[in-house]
Amino acid sequence: MNTTIRTMKETDWAQILAMMRVFYASPAVWSNGSEEIFEADFRACVGGSPYLEGYVFENGEEIQGYAMTAKSFSTEFGKPCIWIEDLYVKDDYRGRGIGSRFLSFIEGRYPDAVLRLEIEAENERALRVYKSCGFDTLPYMEMKK
């Protein structure tokens, strides 16, 4: 199967939001999100935000999944940081290497950056993919306010 990775476009609106609803309702994500958050995320991806980028995985005209990455700087590692915020592949396309290809794509796009992501411990399939792509578990808790 020939999957291409491209940036999100305005015309992807309905399909991306539908996938976000499925992704955020799954056990792979801690929060359920909201329509307002989904719309803000999508608008940032297609609106030229310097912080968030959106990508689509497709085979011809069929969208197979999407991803979003956020940019920051890590003083802990002394270099730019790319956060893999969302990485979602539709059920029918899982196990075909799309997630691994995307991680390799991002690594090639940002070769001098540290790549980070969050994962729910129960998401064993994704955990295997991330480990096979060279990701390690960090030994500390993250907090937010």
C-alpha positions as CSV (number, residue, x, y, z in Angstrom):
1,M,0.0,0.0,0.0
2,N,1.4,3.4,-1.0
3,T,0.8,5.9,1.7
4,T,1.8,9.5,1.2
5,I,2.2,12.1,4.0
6,R,1.1,15.7,3.3
7,T,0.2,18.8,5.2
8,M,-3.4,19.3,6.2
9,K,-5.7,21.4,3.9
10,E,-8.9,23.2,4.6
11,T,-10.7,20.6,2.5
12,D,-9.7,17.9,5.1
13,W,-11.9,19.6,7.8
14,A,-14.8,17.1,8.0
15,Q,-12.6,14.0,7.8
16,I,-10.0,15.2,10.3
17,L,-12.6,16.3,12.9
18,A,-14.4,12.9,12.5
19,M,-11.1,11.1,13.2
20,M,-10.3,13.4,16.2
21,R,-13.7,12.5,17.7
22,V,-12.8,8.8,17.5
23,F,-9.2,9.3,18.7
24,Y,-10.2,11.4,21.7
25,A,-13.0,9.1,22.7
26,S,-10.6,6.1,22.8
27,P,-8.5,4.8,25.7
28,A,-5.4,6.0,23.8
29,V,-6.0,9.6,25.0
30,W,-6.4,10.8,28.6
31,S,-8.9,13.6,27.9
32,N,-12.0,13.5,25.7
33,G,-11.4,16.9,24.1
34,S,-14.2,19.0,22.8
35,E,-15.6,20.3,19.5
36,E,-14.1,23.7,20.4
37,I,-10.6,22.2,21.0
38,F,-10.8,20.1,17.8
39,E,-11.8,23.1,15.7
40,A,-9.0,25.3,17.3
41,D,-6.4,22.5,16.7
42,F,-7.5,22.1,13.0
43,R,-7.6,25.9,12.5
44,A,-4.0,26.2,13.9
45,C,-2.8,23.4,11.6
46,V,-4.2,25.0,8.4
47,G,-3.9,28.6,9.5
48,G,-0.1,28.9,9.5
49,S,0.5,28.7,13.3
50,P,4.2,28.7,14.1
51,Y,3.5,26.2,16.9
52,L,1.3,23.4,15.4
53,E,1.6,21.5,12.2
54,G,-1.0,19.0,10.8
55,Y,-0.3,16.1,8.5
56,V,-2.6,13.6,6.6
57,F,-1.8,10.1,5.6
58,E,-3.5,9.1,2.4
59,N,-3.6,6.6,-0.4
60,G,-4.8,8.3,-3.5
61,E,-8.0,10.1,-2.4
62,E,-8.6,8.0,0.8
63,I,-7.4,9.5,4.1
64,Q,-6.0,6.8,6.3
65,G,-5.1,8.9,9.4
66,Y,-3.6,12.2,10.6
67,A,-1.0,13.6,13.0
68,M,-0.3,16.9,14.7
69,T,3.1,18.1,15.9
70,A,3.9,21.0,18.2
71,K,7.2,22.9,18.3
72,S,9.0,24.1,21.4
73,F,12.6,24.2,22.8
74,S,13.9,21.8,25.4
75,T,16.3,23.3,27.9
76,E,16.7,19.8,29.3
77,F,18.1,18.6,26.0
78,G,19.5,21.9,24.7
79,K,17.7,21.8,21.3
80,P,14.4,22.2,19.6
81,C,11.7,19.9,20.6
82,I,8.9,18.4,18.4
83,W,6.0,17.0,20.3
84,I,4.0,14.3,18.5
85,E,0.6,15.5,19.8
86,D,-1.8,13.4,17.8
87,L,-1.0,10.3,15.8
88,Y,-4.1,8.5,14.6
89,V,-4.4,5.7,12.0
90,K,-7.9,4.4,11.1
91,D,-8.5,0.8,12.2
92,D,-8.4,-0.6,8.6
93,Y,-4.9,0.7,8.1
94,R,-3.2,-0.2,11.4
95,G,-0.3,-2.6,11.3
96,R,0.9,-1.4,7.9
97,G,3.8,0.8,9.1
98,I,2.0,4.2,8.6
99,G,2.9,5.3,12.2
100,S,6.5,4.3,11.9
101,R,6.8,6.0,8.5
102,F,5.4,9.2,10.0
103,L,7.9,9.1,12.9
104,S,10.7,8.6,10.4
105,F,9.3,11.5,8.3
106,I,9.3,13.9,11.3
107,E,12.8,12.8,12.3
108,G,14.0,13.6,8.8
109,R,12.2,16.9,8.7
110,Y,13.7,17.9,12.1
111,P,17.0,16.0,12.4
112,D,18.4,18.3,15.1
113,A,15.3,18.1,17.4
114,V,14.4,15.9,20.2
115,L,11.1,14.1,19.5
116,R,8.7,13.7,22.4
117,L,5.3,12.2,22.9
118,E,2.9,11.0,25.5
119,I,1.2,7.6,25.6
120,E,-1.3,5.9,27.8
121,A,0.3,2.7,29.3
122,E,-2.6,0.6,28.1
123,N,-1.9,1.5,24.5
124,E,0.4,-1.5,24.0
125,R,0.3,-1.5,20.2
126,A,1.4,2.1,20.0
127,L,4.0,1.5,22.7
128,R,5.6,-1.3,20.6
129,V,5.7,1.0,17.6
130,Y,7.3,3.9,19.5
131,K,9.9,1.6,21.1
132,S,10.7,0.0,17.7
133,C,11.3,3.5,16.4
134,G,13.8,4.3,19.2
135,F,11.7,6.1,21.7
136,D,12.6,5.5,25.4
137,T,10.4,6.1,28.5
138,L,11.4,9.1,30.6
139,P,11.6,8.4,34.3
140,Y,9.5,11.3,35.6
141,M,6.0,12.6,35.9
142,E,4.7,15.5,33.8
143,M,2.4,18.1,35.3
144,K,0.0,20.8,34.0
145,K,-2.1,23.6,35.3
